[in-house]
Amino acid sequence: MQAETKEMVIGIPRALNFYHNYPFYYGFFSALGIKIVLSDVTTKQTMSDGSALVVTETCLPIKIYVGHIINLLNKGVDKIFVPSIQSIAPKIYNCSKIRGLPDLIRNVIKKPFTMVEATLDKSEKNQGLYEFLSEAVKPFGITDITKIKEASKAGWRTFNNFHIMAKSGMSYKKALSYALQGKVFIENSNKEYPISIALVSHGYNIYDDRASMKIIDKLESMDVKVYTALQLSQEQTMEGINTLGERMYWANEAEMTGTAGHYLKDNKIDGIIALNAFGCGPDSLMVERIVRKAKQFNKPIINLTIDEQTGEAGFVTRLEAFVDMLFRKKRANIINKIDMASNSDDYVLNTEYIETK
């Protein structure tokens, strides 16, 4: 009697690089017959579980990540993907907490499980993408590099489909859902918004509904069109970094300074919202540069900081005040343009009229 083949399962926390890389991971692991189990969406309990195991000064995204590891363990997943993304390009590094993520998890989580700790470090030799992917599937006994490379093509296909839809303006959730189904749709929205805002932050701050308190939904309910890094190409974000007079150092800098630099020059953008997590060192440096540059472009900007204690009422109040200021500023600009036209030497009074009795 033939022995039953054990199902290959890997757990992926719904946190940190999940919001950028999951379309690729889904295509890659699925092509190799590895089933993915995701942790549940972030809740207050997720934050509490993670916060209880790390020091107070730890940033919110790491606390959330730890909470998602616990969630997967509670689901009975025994192999969990905890990558160490050291460097995404030569001399372009992640922050120390993300680089040392496997060590952090190993030291705070005491339950036994197999940590799939693949390392990507493009600043070092022999730690590129294929080495990273080989480490990710080694615990499942997959070592054939040809199969791994073929599976990576499936990953890139899903990843590219997701970004095609996201760049067209489709919401993150819809684009992700379609991409995982192997579908591509382009939406053409004719709705016009009186105000446009660029939301500058990392994907794990924006698209985690609990962390961001559904900031995009809240802004759209205020009749605001929201733009993020997802609508931009790599070339546009690199140009944005140059606009701010910076050189790329941090791995996530394209999402912050690159996105801000691009939208600061964009006349259709009425204001900038920078959303960052309390305790994030790299973000505090980048946001300070963005705020300074925004003054030169005369572009209104507000910096919102989130942590597990952030109250929704105060958060919404600040959003509403900023949006109201943008509405008033835009009305004032329109009135000024009308006044300038009426006082212009080129202005000619219209004397043609029809008198009615």
Summary of the structure (lengths in Angstrom):
residues: 357
radius of gyration: 23.8
end to end distance: 101.9
largest distance: 101.9
contacts: 1099
relative contact order: 0.10
helix: 50%
strand: 14%
